Structure formats: C-alpha cells, structure tokens
Amino acid sequence: MVGAQLHWRQGRWTLQQGASRRTVTLTRRSTATQWLVYLAFNDMPAGSAGQLWLYADSIPRDQLRKLRVRLVLLE
C-alpha cells in the first residue's frame, strides 16, 4: 500500500489511504526486527486480511519505537 498511514488513537488502529479510512486490528503474526516491521491485520468492516511491510528507515525513529512497543503488547 503506497501512501498508506497506520494510526493508533484512543485504543484503536485505523489504516488510511487517500480519502479512505478503515478500522483494522493487528494480529499476533505482526512482528518487528531491527530493520523491518511486518504488520498483519484484519479489516474490521470487510473482514478481510491484509499486511504491511515497513522498513526501519521509512518511519521516524521515535514512532518506530512506539510501534514496536505496541506490537509487544499484542502478545
């Protein structure tokens, strides 16, 4: 998903791409390494599954740290 943004607000995840915003839930298959973050999610309204790959250099360091913490809390 080029240009997609993942947001965590008020205890829920949303995925925004252009004018479209969907509520998603991250699954436990999501994981983070030093260089790469794999996010597996379920699209709540549609019930479909999806995935995102983020490279460590494509996200600000402080946001990457917060994302890794959120992934640990999924377990």
C-alpha positions as CSV (number, residue, x, y, z in Angstrom):
1,M,0.0,0.0,0.0
2,V,1.9,3.0,-1.2
3,G,1.0,6.1,0.7
4,A,-0.9,4.3,3.5
5,Q,-0.8,5.6,7.0
6,L,-1.4,3.5,10.1
7,H,-2.8,5.3,13.1
8,W,-3.2,4.4,16.8
9,R,-5.8,6.6,18.5
10,Q,-8.0,6.1,21.6
11,G,-7.2,2.4,21.7
12,R,-7.9,1.5,18.1
13,W,-6.0,1.1,14.8
14,T,-7.0,2.8,11.6
15,L,-5.5,2.5,8.2
16,Q,-5.8,5.5,5.9
17,Q,-5.1,5.5,2.2
18,G,-6.1,8.7,0.4
19,A,-9.6,9.7,1.5
20,S,-10.4,6.1,2.6
21,R,-10.0,5.3,6.4
22,R,-10.7,1.8,7.7
23,T,-10.7,0.4,11.2
24,V,-8.2,-2.6,11.5
25,T,-7.0,-4.9,14.2
26,L,-3.4,-6.1,14.2
27,T,-2.9,-9.8,14.6
28,R,-0.2,-11.6,16.6
29,R,1.5,-12.5,13.4
30,S,2.8,-8.9,13.3
31,T,6.5,-8.7,14.3
32,A,9.4,-6.3,14.3
33,T,13.1,-6.8,13.7
34,Q,15.9,-4.2,13.8
35,W,15.4,-3.5,10.0
36,L,11.9,-4.4,9.2
37,V,8.3,-4.4,10.6
38,Y,5.7,-6.8,9.4
39,L,2.1,-5.9,10.2
40,A,-0.6,-8.4,9.7
41,F,-4.1,-7.0,10.1
42,N,-7.8,-7.7,9.7
43,D,-10.0,-5.1,8.1
44,M,-12.9,-4.8,10.6
45,P,-15.7,-3.7,8.3
46,A,-14.9,-6.0,5.4
47,G,-13.5,-8.9,7.5
48,S,-10.6,-9.3,5.0
49,A,-6.9,-9.8,6.0
50,G,-4.0,-7.7,4.8
51,Q,-0.4,-7.0,5.5
52,L,2.1,-4.1,5.5
53,W,5.9,-4.2,5.4
54,L,7.7,-1.2,6.8
55,Y,11.4,-0.6,6.6
56,A,13.1,0.9,9.6
57,D,14.4,3.9,7.5
58,S,10.8,4.7,6.3
59,I,9.5,5.8,9.7
60,P,10.8,8.3,12.2
61,R,12.8,6.6,15.0
62,D,10.5,7.6,17.8
63,Q,7.4,6.4,16.0
64,L,9.2,3.1,15.2
65,R,10.0,2.6,18.9
66,K,6.3,3.2,19.8
67,L,5.1,0.8,17.1
68,R,7.5,-1.9,18.4
69,V,6.1,-1.4,21.9
70,R,2.6,-1.7,20.7
71,L,3.5,-5.0,18.9
72,V,4.9,-6.4,22.1
73,L,1.7,-5.6,23.9
74,L,-0.3,-7.6,21.3
75,E,1.3,-10.8,22.7
